[in-house]
Amino acid sequence: MYVLGISGSPTDRSNTDRLVQAMMSSTGAEGQEFVKLSDIQVGPCRAHLKCTETNRCDIEDDFQELSRKVLQADALVLGTPTFYNGPTSFMRAFIERCYSLRHQRLLLRGKLCAIIVVGTSTEQAVADWMGKVMAAEGLEVLGSLAIKGSMCCMSCGHGKDCAYTIWNTYSKEMTGVDRGIKEAYLPYMEVLPGNIPYQKGSAEIKVSYRDATKERPVMQRVESLGKLMTTKHDERRKGLVRIG
Ligand SMILES: Cc1cc2nc3c(=O)[nH]c(=O)nc-3n(C[C@H](O)[C@H](O)[C@H](O)COP(=O)(O)O)c2cc1C
């Protein structure tokens, strides 16, 4: 099996990158390749629509080579951090460019796919969205994991006096929706009594980075989805052998 991992994270110390790589290695696949979109040039779709005839995007950038790898792959592991309630622009551009592969021949049909979305609060909605989008491209989406990563607020150094903080903006008190922030970040910070949403965020930050790969339950989810990918691939191969 050839597994292609694609990350939309632009940072070096990235939970997304490490989780994508962990899932790839848990497949045990003989062919594995990891691509970090921020290291190459893949711009957004410009809706020329010439691809509707050719299944080829005519924008000259690194998608030409990346799409060859995507087409060769048996399985894709796609990972992105959550930015503004969506995937990063890197991942969004990649997904838009896959538009060129669908017309008439639906070239991604049947490829296996697993999705990892890292965020602090709204990652579940992005994981759901990406799962639906990739299924619409014809891939068999085996699962979309939403995983809590590191809050930017943990490292910025203004924990006690910022007008905008994640723990206020996405809190149940502000949005009416419980996104699990309190529970997830309790070991990393303590909201202080002087906290006033949108006026003065006030919290004692105890740890500057959350490394999701150190969390056993997270790694169990990641590894079991990777193993499912291998099982599915092997089942298919056996099916093909029987048919032949
Ligand atoms: C520009 C920007 C916007 C962000 N917007 C959101 C958001 O809307 N929802 C969310 O849950 N997290 C948001 N985050 C937090 C990141 O998703 C979070 O820090 C994540 O752990 C980063 O993943 P990484 O470690 O793989 O880079 C944002 C971060 C940045 C830098």
The ligand as a MOL file (V3000), in Angstrom:
LIG
                    3D

  0  0  0     0  0            999 V3000
M  V30 BEGIN CTAB
M  V30 COUNTS 31 33 0 0 0
M  V30 BEGIN ATOM
M  V30 1 C -4.7630 32.2310 12.5860 0
M  V30 2 C -5.2770 31.1910 13.5510 0
M  V30 3 C -6.6450 30.9880 13.6600 0
M  V30 4 C -7.1530 29.9860 14.5090 0
M  V30 5 N -8.5040 29.7770 14.5460 0
M  V30 6 C -8.9900 28.7420 15.2740 0
M  V30 7 C -10.3870 28.4470 15.2390 0
M  V30 8 O -11.1980 29.1120 14.6030 0
M  V30 9 N -10.8230 27.3680 15.9500 0
M  V30 10 C -9.9700 26.5740 16.6660 0
M  V30 11 O -10.4150 25.5880 17.2600 0
M  V30 12 N -8.6410 26.8310 16.7300 0
M  V30 13 C -8.1290 27.9020 16.0470 0
M  V30 14 N -6.7790 28.1700 16.0590 0
M  V30 15 C -5.8970 27.3440 16.9010 0
M  V30 16 C -5.1820 26.2270 16.1470 0
M  V30 17 O -6.0680 25.3910 15.4680 0
M  V30 18 C -4.3910 25.4200 17.1640 0
M  V30 19 O -3.4020 26.2530 17.6910 0
M  V30 20 C -3.7930 24.1280 16.6410 0
M  V30 21 O -3.3350 23.3930 17.7470 0
M  V30 22 C -2.6020 24.2990 15.7320 0
M  V30 23 O -2.2400 23.0410 15.2310 0
M  V30 24 P -0.7200 22.6300 14.9870 0
M  V30 25 O -0.0930 22.3870 16.3120 0
M  V30 26 O -0.7660 21.4080 14.1820 0
M  V30 27 O -0.0730 23.7700 14.2320 0
M  V30 28 C -6.2600 29.2010 15.2710 0
M  V30 29 C -4.8630 29.4350 15.1840 0
M  V30 30 C -4.3750 30.4090 14.3340 0
M  V30 31 C -2.8780 30.6360 14.2310 0
M  V30 END ATOM
M  V30 BEGIN BOND
M  V30 1 1 1 2
M  V30 2 1 2 3
M  V30 3 2 2 30
M  V30 4 2 3 4
M  V30 5 1 4 5
M  V30 6 1 4 28
M  V30 7 2 5 6
M  V30 8 1 6 7
M  V30 9 1 6 13
M  V30 10 2 7 8
M  V30 11 1 7 9
M  V30 12 1 9 10
M  V30 13 2 10 11
M  V30 14 1 10 12
M  V30 15 2 12 13
M  V30 16 1 13 14
M  V30 17 1 14 15
M  V30 18 1 14 28
M  V30 19 1 15 16
M  V30 20 1 16 17
M  V30 21 1 16 18
M  V30 22 1 18 19
M  V30 23 1 18 20
M  V30 24 1 20 21
M  V30 25 1 20 22
M  V30 26 1 22 23
M  V30 27 1 23 24
M  V30 28 2 24 25
M  V30 29 1 24 26
M  V30 30 1 24 27
M  V30 31 2 28 29
M  V30 32 1 29 30
M  V30 33 1 30 31
M  V30 END BOND
M  V30 END CTAB
M  END
